[in-house]
Structures are given as C-alpha cells and as structure tokens.
Amino acid sequence: VLKNSLTTLPMGGAKGGSDFNPHGRSDSEIQRFCQSFMTELYRHIGPNLDIPAGDINVGSREIGYLYGQYKRIVNRVECICTGKGVVYGGSHVREQATGFGVIYFLQNVLSRYGVQNLQSIRVAISGAGNVALYAAYKLLQLQATVVAVSDSNGCLLFDGGMTWDHWKQIHMVKTGAKGSVEKLLDTFDDVQFLPHEKPWRNCECDIAIPCATQNEVDEGDVAYLLQHSCRCVIEGANMPCTMQAMKMLLQKQVLYIPGKASNAGGVAVSGLEMAQNASKMP
C-alpha cells in the first residue's frame, strides 16, 4: 500500500499468488494452470476491484494466458490485469519500467551526494528477470560496470564487467529458452559461474542491487559487502533485505534505498496501463 501510494495513482495494495512451480514445465502445462487458476479467480477481480499484475515467474506470457481465459469466460474486454502484451492493450514500457525506475531513482539519490554519473562504478545485481535485466541495461547505457547477475541456479561473474553481448545473450536465455545464466559459459570465456551462490559474497562492488526475491540479503551478506567497499544498497525486489540486514545497513550508515520507493516504476506504469485501457486508447 505504501509503495503504491508513493506513485500518487489511485491504486490499492493487495497481493496474492499460487504455489505452482513453473520450472521444468512445458508451455502447455503453464497455459493449462493459468487457465484453471483464472477459472476460479475471475469471480474475485475486475476493473473496479482487484487487478492482478506480474511478479516472480509471471511475465507477459502468463498474463496473456490469464487474460485470454478471463475474456473467454466473461465475453468482455476490460482491464482486469496489467503487464499484458502490447497487442492486448499493454504498455510499451511495462517490461522495462521497474528496472529503469530503480536506476533513475538511484541517479537522483546519488546526485544529492554530489555523484553526477555512474561511469566505472561497480554494480552487483542479483536476479536475471525483467527488473535485473533492465537495471543492467540502463547501467550499461550509463557506462557503469556490472560485475555480477544471478538466478536460482547460481551467480554469474563478469571478469571485465558486463558487455552488451553478455546482456543480449542473457536476455535470450532467460526470455526465450527459459534457461540458466550458466549457459553463457558455452559462449564466453570472460565469465565465471558459481553454482548455488549469490553475488554478495563473491565480488567487490560499490553498489548492490538485490532484484531476485524476498529476504535474499542477510547480515552475513551485508558484512561481506561492507568489507569489500560497497557504499550503497538499493532494492529492486520487494523486501530483499532481512530486518537484521536493514538494521545493520542503517547502523553502519550505508546508503540504503528501500524498494517501497525505488522499485515503484512497475506499479506506476501499471497505473498508466489501467488508465490507457479505461480510456480505450490503443
């Protein structure tokens, strides 16, 4: 609720999901699950009720399956979910919104401390979904040095920093084949993959951006980051730092930027998508 209120858009803050694990599932299995899920959910959502959106393991493909089933059941076209593909009324910038927003927020905060550009600043990122990928994309544009990304299988380290070729390959692996970042070892010699590891204890960075999941950064991770020159932690995921980690960051006077503000770009564009659909704009 707090994050949505910071956008100043008329949105609430409900949250929900399912315990279905999509890893190793075929497209048809995921489609059938989404359709079955919506067959029950459609009774409880609507343009003036709750409006679901994507999150971990729920991208435009899954939203498309859900939206298609809703239309099939009610025989109406209306905004009952955001994060749709553009052809179904989605926003052109929804995919990039959260990741870009994290970096825009970071730039604004750092400018207050006299840091006017991110050139050559080392950044470690966890995750390899939309938030992590587009945060990395924007950092590459700003000539920062992305030293690590990760997924549920492990951590990928870049010897000389991520390049555009690295980014394109990761994007293809994660959005197309739905594979692991480990596959980059087949293409590049300047990367290392550490199975079942997180970036925080395996590289030096100036800025850490946890974009993977809740409670992924604990006190031990913070201690390692502080010992290896990290000066800022900005959250891309929802609540990625444990309470103990947050307290430690504040006690050590590290620049800590909570996700309630920094990752609100996604919900802001969801609000714009809702307005776009309500006005029947393409």
C-alpha positions in Angstrom: 0.0 0.0 0.0 2.8 2.4 0.9 4.7 1.8 -2.4 1.5 2.3 -4.4 0.6 5.4 -2.5 4.0 6.9 -3.4 3.1 6.9 -7.1 0.1 9.2 -6.3 -2.0 7.0 -8.5 -5.4 5.6 -7.3 -4.3 2.0 -6.6 -4.5 -0.2 -3.5 -2.0 -2.8 -2.3 -3.5 -6.3 -2.4 -1.1 -9.2 -3.0 -1.6 -12.8 -4.0 -0.2 -15.7 -5.9 -0.1 -19.5 -6.2 2.2 -22.3 -5.1 2.7 -23.6 -8.7 6.3 -24.1 -9.6 6.8 -23.4 -13.3 10.4 -24.7 -13.5 10.7 -27.6 -15.8 7.1 -27.2 -17.0 6.2 -27.0 -20.7 4.3 -24.1 -22.2 1.1 -26.1 -22.5 1.3 -27.1 -18.8 1.8 -23.5 -17.7 -1.0 -22.4 -20.0 -3.4 -25.0 -18.5 -2.5 -24.0 -15.0 -3.1 -20.3 -15.8 -6.4 -21.1 -17.3 -7.5 -23.2 -14.4 -6.4 -20.5 -12.0 -8.4 -17.8 -13.8 -11.5 -20.0 -13.9 -11.7 -19.5 -10.1 -10.1 -16.1 -9.9 -12.3 -14.3 -12.4 -15.1 -14.1 -9.7 -12.9 -12.0 -7.5 -11.3 -9.5 -9.8 -12.4 -6.7 -12.1 -11.6 -3.2 -13.4 -13.1 -1.7 -10.2 -11.9 -4.5 -7.8 -8.5 -6.2 -7.6 -6.3 -6.1 -10.7 -3.5 -8.7 -10.8 -0.1 -8.0 -12.3 3.1 -9.9 -13.0 5.8 -10.7 -10.4 8.3 -13.6 -9.9 7.8 -16.2 -12.7 4.8 -14.3 -14.1 5.6 -12.3 -17.2 3.7 -11.2 -20.3 3.2 -14.9 -21.4 1.5 -15.9 -18.2 -0.5 -12.7 -18.0 -1.6 -13.4 -21.6 -2.9 -16.8 -20.7 -4.8 -15.4 -17.7 -6.3 -12.5 -19.6 -7.3 -14.8 -22.5 -9.2 -17.1 -20.1 -10.9 -14.2 -18.5 -12.2 -12.9 -21.8 -13.3 -16.4 -22.7 -15.4 -16.7 -19.6 -17.0 -13.2 -19.3 -17.0 -12.3 -23.0 -15.8 -8.8 -22.3 -12.7 -6.8 -23.0 -11.7 -4.8 -19.9 -8.6 -4.1 -17.8 -8.5 -6.9 -15.2 -4.7 -7.3 -15.2 -1.6 -5.3 -16.1 1.6 -6.4 -17.7 -0.2 -7.6 -20.9 1.5 -7.7 -24.3 1.1 -4.5 -26.3 -1.3 -6.1 -28.8 -3.7 -6.9 -25.9 -3.6 -3.3 -24.5 -0.4 -3.4 -22.5 2.0 -0.5 -22.1 5.0 -0.2 -24.4 7.4 0.3 -21.4 5.9 -2.1 -18.8 8.7 -4.7 -19.3 11.4 -2.1 -18.7 9.6 0.1 -16.1 10.8 -1.4 -12.8 14.4 -1.9 -13.8 14.7 1.5 -15.4 12.9 3.1 -12.5 15.4 1.6 -10.0 18.3 3.3 -11.8 16.5 6.6 -12.3 15.8 6.6 -8.6 19.5 5.7 -7.8 20.7 8.6 -10.1 18.5 11.1 -8.3 19.6 9.9 -4.8 23.3 9.9 -5.7 23.1 13.4 -7.3 22.2 14.7 -3.8 25.5 13.4 -2.6 27.4 15.0 -5.4 27.7 11.9 -7.7 26.6 13.1 -11.1 27.3 10.0 -13.1 27.8 6.2 -12.7 30.7 5.8 -15.1 33.0 3.0 -14.0 31.1 2.5 -10.7 30.9 -1.3 -9.9 27.4 -2.7 -9.5 26.4 -6.2 -8.4 22.9 -7.3 -9.3 21.0 -10.4 -8.1 18.4 -11.9 -10.4 18.1 -12.2 -14.1 14.4 -11.4 -14.6 12.9 -8.2 -16.0 13.9 -6.0 -13.1 17.6 -7.2 -13.0 18.0 -7.3 -16.8 16.7 -3.8 -17.4 18.5 -2.3 -14.4 21.7 -3.8 -16.0 20.6 -2.4 -19.4 20.3 1.1 -18.1 23.6 0.8 -16.2 25.3 -0.2 -19.4 23.9 2.9 -21.1 25.3 5.0 -18.3 28.7 3.3 -18.6 28.6 1.7 -15.1 30.5 -1.7 -14.6 28.0 -4.5 -13.9 30.1 -7.2 -12.2 27.5 -9.9 -11.5 24.0 -11.2 -12.0 22.4 -14.4 -10.8 19.5 -16.8 -10.9 18.1 -19.6 -8.8 21.0 -21.9 -10.1 23.9 -19.6 -9.1 25.8 -16.5 -9.7 27.5 -15.3 -12.9 30.6 -13.0 -12.6 32.0 -10.9 -15.4 35.8 -10.6 -15.4 35.8 -7.2 -17.0 32.2 -6.1 -16.5 29.1 -7.0 -18.4 29.1 -6.1 -22.1 26.2 -5.6 -24.5 26.9 -9.0 -26.0 26.6 -10.5 -22.5 23.3 -8.7 -21.9 21.8 -9.8 -25.2 22.7 -13.5 -24.5 21.3 -13.4 -21.0 18.1 -11.8 -22.3 17.8 -14.5 -25.0 18.4 -17.3 -22.5 16.0 -16.0 -19.8 13.2 -14.8 -22.0 13.4 -17.3 -24.9 14.8 -20.6 -23.8 13.9 -20.0 -20.1 17.3 -21.4 -19.2 20.1 -20.6 -16.7 22.7 -17.9 -16.9 25.2 -20.8 -16.7 24.6 -21.2 -20.4 26.8 -18.2 -21.0 29.8 -20.4 -20.3 29.2 -22.0 -23.7 29.6 -18.7 -25.5 32.0 -16.5 -23.4 35.4 -17.1 -21.9 35.3 -14.0 -19.7 32.6 -15.1 -17.3 32.6 -17.4 -14.2 29.6 -19.3 -12.9 29.3 -20.2 -9.2 26.6 -22.8 -8.5 24.2 -22.1 -5.7 25.9 -18.8 -4.8 24.7 -15.2 -4.5 26.7 -12.2 -5.8 27.1 -10.5 -2.4 29.9 -12.8 -1.1 31.7 -13.4 -4.4 32.6 -10.0 -5.8 33.6 -6.4 -4.9 31.1 -3.7 -5.7 30.3 -0.1 -5.0 26.6 -0.6 -5.3 24.5 -3.7 -4.6 21.0 -4.1 -6.3 19.1 -7.1 -5.0 16.5 -7.9 -7.7 15.7 -11.5 -7.1 13.5 -12.4 -4.2 12.4 -11.6 -0.6 15.0 -12.0 2.3 17.9 -12.7 -0.1 20.3 -10.4 1.7 21.1 -11.2 5.3 23.5 -9.9 8.0 26.4 -12.0 6.7 25.9 -10.7 3.2 25.9 -7.1 4.5 29.1 -7.7 6.5 30.9 -9.0 3.4 29.6 -6.1 1.3 30.9 -3.6 3.8 34.3 -5.2 3.9 34.5 -5.0 0.2 33.8 -1.3 -0.5 30.0 -1.4 -1.0 28.7 2.1 -0.3 25.0 1.8 -1.4 22.3 -0.8 -1.4 19.2 -0.1 -3.5 16.4 -2.6 -3.6 15.0 -3.8 -6.9 12.9 -6.7 -5.5 10.2 -6.5 -2.8 11.8 -6.7 0.7 15.0 -8.4 -0.4 16.8 -7.5 2.8 16.0 -9.2 6.1 15.1 -6.9 9.1 18.5 -7.6 10.6 20.3 -6.7 7.3 18.3 -3.4 7.1 19.2 -2.5 10.7 22.9 -3.3 10.1 22.9 -1.1 6.9 21.4 1.8 8.9 23.7 1.3 11.9 26.8 1.3 9.6 25.4 4.4 7.8 25.4 2.8 4.4 23.2 4.5 1.8 20.1 2.2 1.9 17.3 2.8 -0.5 14.2 0.6 0.2 12.1 -1.0 -2.6 9.0 0.7 -1.4 10.3 3.8 -3.2 13.0 2.6 -5.6 11.1 -0.2 -7.4 7.8 1.7 -7.8 8.3 2.2 -11.5 6.5 -1.0 -12.3 3.3 -0.2 -10.4 3.4 3.4 -11.8 3.3 2.1 -15.3 0.6 -0.4 -14.3 -1.5 2.6 -13.3 -0.9 4.2 -16.7 -1.9 0.9 -18.3 -5.1 0.9 -16.4 -5.9 4.5 -17.4 -5.0 3.6 -21.0 -7.4 0.7 -21.0 -10.2 2.6 -19.3 -10.0 5.3 -22.0 -10.0 2.7 -24.8 -6.6 4.0 -26.0 -4.5 1.6 -28.0 
